[in-house]
Amino acid sequence: METGQLVAALAAGVQSDRVLFREQDTAPYECDGLTMFKAKPKVVVLPETRDEVCHVLKTCKALGVPVVARGAGTGLSGGALPHADGVLLVMAKFSRILEIDEDARIARVEPGVRNLAISEAVSHLDLYYAPDPSSQIACSIGGNIAENSGGVHCLKYGLTVHNVLSVTVALDDGSIVTVGSDALDSAGYDLLALTIGSEGLLAVVLEVTVRLLPKPEEMRVVMAAFDDVTKAGDSVGNIIAAGIIPAGLEMMDGPAVAAVEDFVKAGYPLDAEALLLCEVDGTKEEVADELARVEAILKESGATMLRVATNEEERLLFWKGRKSAFPAVGRISPDYYCMDGTIPRKHLSLVLRRMREMSERYGLRCANVFHAGDGNLHPLILFDANDPDEVKRAEDFGAEILELSVEVGGTITGEHGVGIEKINEMCVQFSSDELTQFHTVKAAFDPTGILNPGKAVPTLNRCAEFGKMHIHHGQMPHPELERF
Amino acid sequence: MSLVETLCNRLAAKEPVSVIGGNTKAFLAGRLKDEPVSMREHTGIINYEPTELVLTAKSGTTLQEIESCLSEARQMLPFEPPRFGDQSTLGGVMASGLSGPRRMHLGSARDCVLGVRLINGLGQHLKFGGEVMKNVAGYDLSRLSVGAFGTLGILTEISVKVLPIPEKEQTQVLQCNQAEALDMLIQIGRRPYPVSAASWIGGALYIRLSGAASGVESAALAIGGDTLNDAGQFWSSLRDMTAPEFNPVGEWLWRISVAPTTPTNTLDAFCFDWAGGQRWITTPPNDLSPFELAARLGGHATCFARDRESGTGMQPLEPGILRLNQRVKEAMDPHGLINRGRLLEEAH
């Protein structure tokens, strides 16, 4: 379809200055947080009203034009990568907080509202919104819905799906429905659970109602250093076995610690093979109790150094190190590639050892940050994007890590989503019948497939092709899978 | 041939299949049209590692077996599932999606599900989700299946998140009327107290505190009231609805799910749970007015009457949502073979 024709059809229901199609206007939208993949959209629309969103959807459905919705564009799996023949629907202008009900402890917000802005808006009420992805300063709640975002406090406070009461969405035909409600559950199938984490393939988010929690009275964090990664991993199991669910439980390996300390000066010990941050929260009495127990367990588990942040400033500094891990690694390498597998925690040392072998084999450095409480591992592969061979090696290294995650009983993505990045690895995790089931569920919402096509769930043909591409040592990976 | 294979074959041959677990919730969500197959023989805990906080079991495993296994490691199912008989199975618990008093604090049955294996309407045995806390690969068909009464697929294996049993639990009782109770809970909800259940029944508000002993004791002091002696018995009678109020003679029992702050002057309940989110009322037999009432309040009603003879007893869905429900059912069970008569089909 001609760009001019499409623009004219869109402009019939969208104010014309909200429709961008000149190359210099669309170029800033060519990628999201995963910069390895780029595509210029044919048209970018920045709607400001629900009617405009619905007009875009109806128009695109009638013309068979793909629509990719985008929030803040911070996603790390290319979920908001534009479609070269399609419309990029940028929801950034839906940025109002519509209602805060302090009695019900809920907030009604538009999808473009930033994650952290919700907590900031209710901070004076001593409330907050719990899920806190590291990008929370920039990422939008609409994008959080698409990805079912997590954060560093998931083990205790859950993911996006556990903290959202309802979502109002526009469907492919421009109709609007609300899934979920202000009640704690809804009649019929749990379409809310289905919508959250659907990566923009089922519907476009127009409004979100989130649960707010009372701020803990006190938060304390303890930092523990270990001379051995296995001991650090075991200490996590020991804390949980003692019946303690910490608010946050994060681990970094030696290379990550070195990069972070150089950048943030958080006071991390540079000789540590693994560093653990464990946060406990609650009432003053609870925190004092749990902290003492956690310290004892860490000591017994072989920690070589223990430090409890003595004040709020120091607590935030300890966390700043962890939350700055990605940019810190960005300083020591021209580029890095962040992976997102989740593994049963008991396999941590095996997985780290295998990754060290891979690191040597591919000739690329790798630093690890790990949501240790919930098993979500973020290996950062260091490479130079100007060297095509390094790019290729980084991609292969990443793919091998994801396949290893599946092999030990985990998953290819814990919180970043499949997007375009991990679409091939979906063929490793799911059988063709399972992938087909995903496609039929998608078709239940979007029968003509205009919403974010080509993402999240691979076609069976793509898997067959991928199977051929990835024959290692003359052997097909996962020979039990059907191939086409 | 295993039960799973038999069920797969029957569905692949386009034969209708209905399944039950312990058959303790047959009175909910409609009546099965076809003679059901019991999943009870498909039993056993497949994987349980306390430090991973995950348990995986076959769907026919009884709640009793699972809970006794968990309690050996001082762990529990976080959502405190109600049981209406000792044959309740994990599959039945998830299919019905019911949660107990602790739901307000630690989440619902759906919230605790990490992965399932299910047989879809084509007789394919599929696996979704997994055994890890965080997993966003593919649509969340595991949590979608919770509360579907088996109509989207026959659950064969379920992985759930488990949690440690709290070090200490203590229940405070405060005499007050229902409106005062809701007001008090709004205030208490703004404070970071370790409240794990909050219910009003018989002219008193019951607040259960769970967690580290010191935190529980300090919160109990702040909240006030009297400490309940036989608290365990109280909460299980509420959870399983064995208290006499839940078995009214000659009347129908209804569950109304609403926003917890819904005022009492719009809804005259004899009991609430979940800090006001789950309310219980009774009506004369065959009075379907709770559906309108719940809809007006932005919630939904479920009929718990055991002597109901027609209809599913489930809230009629608004057209847009009904259409999506029907399409999702079609996507999972295109020939409409599984659990005919339950949940959706007899709605209205």
Interface residues (C-beta under 8 A of the other chain):
Chain A: D101 E102 D103 A104 R105 L125 D126 L127 E147 N148 G150 C154 L155 G158 L159 V161 H162 S175 I176 V177 V179 S181 D182 A183 L184 D185 S186 A187 G188 Y189 D190 L191 A193 L194 I196 G197 S198 L202 P214 K215 P216 E217 G237 N238 I240 A241 G243 I244 I245 D281 G282 T283 K284 E285 E286 A288 D289 E290 T342 I343 P344 R345 K346 H371 G373 D374 G375 N376 G409 G410 T411 I412 T413 G414 E415 H416 G417 V418 K422 M426 Q429 F430 S431 D433 E434 Q437 F438 T440 V441 K442 A443 A444 F445 A456 V457
Chain B: E49 P50 T51 E52 L53 V54 R74 G97 R103 M104 G107 S108 R110 D111 N120 Q124 L126 K127 F128 G130 E131 V132 M133 K134 N135 V136 A137 G138 Y139 D140 L141 R143 L144 V146 G147 A148 L152 L163 P164 I165 P166 E167 I186 G189 R190 R191 P192 Y193 P194 G211 A212 A213 S214 G215 E217 S218 A219 S257 V258 A259 P260 T261 W274 G277 Q278 G298 G299 H300 T302 M314 Q315 P316 L317 G320 I321 L322 L324 N325 R327 V328 K329 E330 A331 M332 P334 L343 L344
